[in-house]
């Protein structure tokens, strides 16, 4: 009599609906596909020289949709992406951000921190917040909109933000991850509820024709990875 093999994984509970996986097929060996994606992403750079060239709302919607596919704790999706193109609102955000940045550069930042920032030529002038056609303000939800619990919020929102940056880059756009500190003014400026915590400010657009970026070297694979085989 043939013996029945135990299934490798237990089936999901009957009261937990599941669908068959719709797996992505890259149409190439995994090594080739992984390298091709790397070749795209290695050109991603943080940019401060934005053009005012328009970017369609549809483009930003697809970028945000991509961020919304990120894995997250208990599928609570603890994020809100507020996309701003209104000039007056962008100007208010800039004014408030520059006020915080002046405090940072004059009082809050240590000498070591300022020295580490020197290669990037940063200062309190954040004119790119006016110039970039869009600002995406990322909020982390301390609870769900109906008052429920959220889990692994920082991890979930961080992963979603990384996917947003990758999607924008894939669309031919440039971004900047800006973190004015503190960021509480963003909730007030944008009229967001108390359970939404400002997480990150991301200008999105095209670079200027003469855009330059700092000369930097990324750590090689040997420094960022450990393989246990």
Secondary structure, DSSP 8 states (H G I E B T S, - for coil): -------SS----TTS----------SS-HHHHHHHHHHHHTT--B---B------HHHHHHHHHHHTTS--GGG---EEEEEE--HHHHHHHHHHHHHHHHHIIIIIS-HHHHHHHGGGT--S--THHHHSSEEEEEEEESB-TTS-B--SHHHHHHHHHHHHHHHHHHTT-EEEEE--SS-THHHHHHT--TTEEEEEEEEEE-B-TT----------HHHH-----
